[in-house]
């Protein structure tokens, strides 16, 4: 009865070993094999079962949950909808995501939330000195450099070859550095002192427009997004971007670079979803001051232009360039890209005595 009673009192994970009593005695704290033992009140010795890793299943990997980037936070779609994205055939060899992943499918409410976040961040962002904005953008390049392998792997999952993915990441980082250096220089190139017939000074100075909506090209997934967003925020605007449908995962990985850099929350907001569903909502929103849309469908381009005209937006629709053009420094970056979404304010001031 005592043995049965002691066995019932034994904690889970321990078992009695009656044959060990004589070998260890009542005062032993460990066996010859080094396994810790315990004694019950009746003197029975309890041995802990050794951990056998060979009989344990392999660890279940934690898959990435892709979310949109709004107001500096990663959020799911307000509607709860998702769409599926297929990975590259060799994806199983990468040890990353499964072959198919769910990506949030943005809704009209998500567009409104993103625009609200961008409008809230606009005042503080445009009031920063140009030099400070350049420092912040350079910090983004530093973060992208440190996460180069992850960005490259994401592009490979999206269908790029390893060589193409590595080249695209390199050009994307260089493009961020380019605009970081241009942040405190474009003002002097675009401003002017105008001659007037009278005792006045007349100055023309560039100012940011406000919140700009971007419909990013499907390809290249990373470089196209970086090339369209960076000139907008370099000029002091805030941005709401819809990532390309073919590889939205890379845009989310890049938004993690934004979140861990010094860019304030709300300056850049990235949605995922279908352009034929959300592009018109971008154009209709009256708090969006301009649209930069890269779309193949001519009917969708006309619809965006028509809806944008109702609120007198500066709408620019373009057919996406090829991958080689996006890598070209003369075609895909420069002062003209910053100037597209700036307004010029002319100031009159008396000369004085």
C-alpha positions in Angstrom: 0.0 0.0 0.0 2.8 2.3 0.8 4.4 1.8 -2.6 1.2 2.4 -4.4 0.6 5.5 -2.3 4.1 6.8 -3.1 3.6 6.2 -6.8 0.4 8.2 -6.8 2.3 11.1 -5.2 5.1 11.0 -7.8 5.2 14.1 -10.0 4.6 13.7 -13.7 7.7 12.8 -15.7 9.2 10.6 -12.9 9.0 6.9 -12.4 10.0 4.5 -9.6 13.2 2.5 -9.9 13.2 0.0 -7.1 16.4 -1.7 -8.3 18.3 1.6 -7.8 17.6 1.7 -4.1 20.3 -0.7 -3.1 22.8 0.9 -5.5 22.3 4.4 -4.4 21.0 4.2 -0.9 18.7 6.6 0.7 21.2 9.5 0.7 22.2 9.5 -3.0 21.4 12.7 -5.0 22.3 11.4 -8.4 22.8 8.0 -10.2 25.9 6.7 -11.9 24.7 8.2 -15.2 24.3 11.6 -13.7 20.5 11.6 -13.8 19.0 13.5 -10.9 16.8 11.5 -8.5 14.3 12.4 -5.8 13.1 10.6 -2.7 9.5 10.2 -1.6 8.5 10.3 2.1 8.5 6.5 2.1 12.1 6.3 0.7 11.4 5.3 -2.9 13.7 6.7 -5.4 12.2 8.5 -8.5 14.3 8.9 -11.6 13.6 11.5 -14.3 13.2 10.1 -17.7 16.0 11.2 -20.0 15.1 13.5 -23.0 15.3 11.5 -26.2 15.6 14.0 -29.1 15.5 11.2 -31.7 11.9 10.4 -30.8 10.8 14.0 -31.0 9.3 15.5 -34.2 11.2 18.2 -36.0 10.4 21.8 -34.9 7.5 23.5 -36.5 8.7 26.6 -38.2 6.9 29.9 -37.6 5.7 31.2 -40.9 5.7 34.9 -41.6 2.3 36.7 -41.3 2.3 39.4 -44.0 0.5 42.6 -43.1 0.1 46.1 -44.5 2.1 49.1 -43.2 -0.1 52.0 -42.1 0.9 54.7 -39.7 4.1 53.0 -38.7 2.3 49.8 -37.6 1.7 46.5 -39.3 -2.1 45.8 -39.7 -4.4 43.4 -41.3 -7.0 44.5 -43.7 -10.0 46.1 -42.2 -12.3 43.8 -44.2 -10.4 40.7 -43.1 -9.9 39.6 -46.7 -6.8 38.0 -48.1 -5.5 37.0 -51.6 -3.0 34.2 -52.2 0.4 34.7 -53.8 2.3 31.9 -55.3 6.0 31.5 -54.7 8.8 30.5 -57.0 9.1 26.8 -57.9 12.4 26.5 -56.0 11.0 28.1 -52.9 11.1 25.0 -50.8 14.9 25.1 -51.1 15.0 28.6 -49.6 13.7 27.5 -46.2 11.4 30.5 -46.0 7.7 30.7 -46.8 5.5 27.9 -48.0 4.7 27.7 -51.7 1.5 29.8 -51.2 1.0 32.6 -48.7 -1.9 34.8 -47.8 -1.5 38.6 -48.2 -4.0 41.2 -47.0 -6.4 42.4 -49.6 -6.9 46.1 -48.9 -10.3 47.8 -49.0 -11.6 51.4 -49.3 -11.5 51.7 -45.6 -7.8 50.8 -45.6 -7.2 53.5 -48.1 -9.0 56.0 -45.9 -7.0 54.9 -42.8 -3.7 55.2 -44.7 -4.5 58.7 -46.0 -5.5 59.8 -42.5 -2.2 58.6 -41.2 -0.3 60.3 -44.0 -2.1 63.6 -43.4 -1.4 63.4 -39.7 2.3 63.0 -40.4 2.5 65.7 -43.1 3.0 68.8 -40.9 5.9 67.4 -38.9 7.6 65.9 -42.0 7.4 69.0 -44.2 8.7 71.2 -41.3 11.8 69.2 -40.8 14.9 70.7 -42.3 16.0 69.4 -45.6 19.3 68.3 -44.1 17.4 66.2 -41.4 15.3 64.6 -44.1 18.5 63.6 -45.9 19.9 62.1 -42.7 16.7 60.0 -42.2 16.8 58.7 -45.7 20.4 57.8 -45.4 19.5 55.8 -42.3 17.0 53.9 -44.4 19.8 53.0 -46.8 21.8 51.7 -43.8 18.9 49.5 -42.7 18.4 48.1 -46.2 22.1 47.4 -46.5 22.0 45.3 -43.3 18.9 43.4 -44.5 20.3 42.8 -48.0 20.1 39.0 -47.8 16.4 39.1 -46.7 15.4 41.5 -49.5 17.3 39.4 -52.0 15.7 36.2 -50.8 12.2 37.8 -51.0 12.8 38.8 -54.6 13.9 35.3 -55.4 10.7 34.0 -53.8 8.8 36.4 -56.1 10.3 34.9 -59.2 13.6 36.7 -59.8 16.8 34.9 -60.4 19.4 35.2 -57.6 21.6 37.4 -59.9 18.7 39.7 -60.8 17.5 39.9 -57.2 20.9 40.9 -55.9 21.3 43.5 -58.7 17.9 45.0 -57.9 18.7 45.3 -54.2 22.0 47.0 -55.0 20.3 49.6 -57.3 17.5 50.1 -54.8 20.0 50.9 -52.0 22.0 53.2 -54.2 18.7 55.0 -55.2 17.9 55.7 -51.6 21.4 57.1 -51.1 20.9 59.3 -54.2 17.8 60.9 -52.8 19.3 61.2 -49.3 22.0 63.4 -50.9 19.5 65.4 -53.0 17.3 66.2 -50.0 19.1 69.5 -49.2 20.0 70.4 -52.8 16.9 70.4 -54.9 15.6 73.5 -53.2 18.4 75.7 -54.5 18.0 74.2 -58.0 14.3 74.9 -58.2 14.0 78.2 -56.3 14.7 81.5 -58.0 14.9 85.2 -57.5 12.8 86.9 -60.2 13.5 90.3 -61.8 10.7 92.8 -61.2 10.1 96.4 -62.3 9.7 98.0 -58.9 11.2 98.3 -55.4 10.4 94.7 -54.5 12.0 91.3 -54.2 10.3 88.5 -55.9 11.1 84.9 -55.0 9.7 81.6 -56.2 10.2 78.7 -53.8 9.1 75.0 -54.1 6.8 73.5 -51.5 5.4 70.0 -51.0 1.9 69.3 -52.3 0.7 67.1 -49.4 -0.3 63.5 -49.5 0.5 61.6 -52.7 -1.0 58.3 -53.8 1.2 55.8 -55.7 0.1 52.8 -57.7 3.5 51.0 -57.9 4.4 48.9 -60.9 4.2 45.1 -60.7 7.8 44.7 -61.8 10.4 45.4 -60.5 8.8 44.7 -57.2 11.4 46.5 -55.0 13.1 48.9 -57.3 9.8 50.2 -58.7 8.4 50.9 -55.3 11.6 52.6 -54.0 11.9 54.7 -57.2 8.4 56.0 -57.0 8.1 56.6 -53.2 11.6 58.1 -52.5 11.3 61.3 -54.6 7.9 62.0 -53.2 9.0 62.0 -49.5 12.3 63.7 -50.4 10.3 66.7 -51.4 8.5 66.8 -48.0 5.3 65.0 -49.1 3.8 62.0 -47.4 2.9 58.9 -49.4 0.3 56.2 -49.6 1.4 53.4 -51.9 -0.3 50.4 -53.3 2.3 47.6 -53.9 2.4 45.6 -57.1 0.2 42.5 -57.1 2.7 40.0 -58.5 5.1 40.2 -55.6 3.6 42.1 -52.6 5.7 40.2 -50.1 8.8 42.1 -51.0 7.1 45.4 -50.4 6.1 44.2 -46.9 9.7 43.1 -46.2 10.9 46.6 -47.4 8.3 48.2 -45.1 10.0 46.5 -42.2 13.1 48.5 -43.2 11.0 51.6 -43.0 9.7 50.7 -39.6 13.2 50.1 -38.2 14.7 53.3 -39.7 14.1 56.9 -38.5 11.2 57.6 -40.9 8.3 58.8 -38.7 5.2 56.7 -38.8 2.7 57.8 -41.4 5.2 59.3 -43.8 5.1 56.2 -45.9 2.1 53.8 -45.9 2.1 50.6 -48.0 -1.1 48.8 -48.9 -1.5 45.4 -50.6 -4.4 44.5 -52.8 -5.8 44.7 -56.4 -5.1 47.9 -58.4 -8.4 47.6 -60.3 -10.2 47.8 -57.0 -8.3 50.4 -55.1 -6.8 52.8 -57.7 -10.2 54.6 -58.1 -10.5 55.0 -54.4 -7.1 56.7 -54.4 -8.3 59.1 -57.1 -11.6 59.9 -55.4 -10.2 60.7 -52.0 -10.2 64.5 -51.6 -7.3 64.5 -49.1 -5.0 63.0 -51.7 -3.2 65.9 -53.5 -1.7 63.9 -56.4 -1.5 60.5 -58.0 1.4 58.7 -59.5 0.0 55.6 -61.2 1.9 53.0 -63.1 -0.6 50.7 -64.8 -0.8 48.6 -67.9 -4.6 48.7 -68.3 -5.6 51.7 -70.4 -9.2 51.7 -69.1 -8.0 51.8 -65.5 -5.7 54.7 -66.3 -8.6 56.6 -67.9 -10.8 55.9 -64.8 -8.1 57.2 -62.4 -7.7 60.4 -64.5 -11.4 61.0 -64.7 -12.0 60.5 -60.9 -8.9 62.6 -60.0 -10.2 65.5 -62.2 -13.2 65.8 -60.0 -11.1 67.0 -57.0 -8.5 68.8 -59.2 -5.7 66.4 -58.4 -2.4 66.3 -60.1 -2.8 62.9 -61.7 0.0 61.3 -63.6 -0.6 57.9 -65.2 2.2 56.0 -67.0 2.8 52.6 -68.6 5.4 50.8 -66.5 8.9 50.8 -67.8 11.0 47.7 -68.4 13.4 46.4 -65.8 16.4 47.8 -67.6 14.9 51.3 -67.7 14.2 51.2 -63.9 17.9 50.5 -63.4 19.0 53.4 -65.6 20.1 56.4 -63.6 19.1 58.9 -66.3 15.6 57.5 -66.7 14.5 56.4 -63.3 15.9 59.1 -60.9 16.7 62.7 -60.8 15.6 66.2 -60.1 12.5 65.9 -62.4 11.2 63.0 -60.2 11.2 65.3 -57.2 9.7 68.3 -59.0 6.7 66.3 -60.2 4.9 66.7 -56.8 6.1 70.1 -55.7 4.2 73.4 -56.0 5.9 76.7 -56.6 5.0 79.6 -54.3 5.9 83.2 -55.4 6.6 85.7 -52.7 6.7 89.5 -53.1 8.6 91.6 -50.5 9.5 95.2 -50.4 13.1 96.2 -50.8 13.0 98.7 -47.9 15.1 101.7 -47.3 
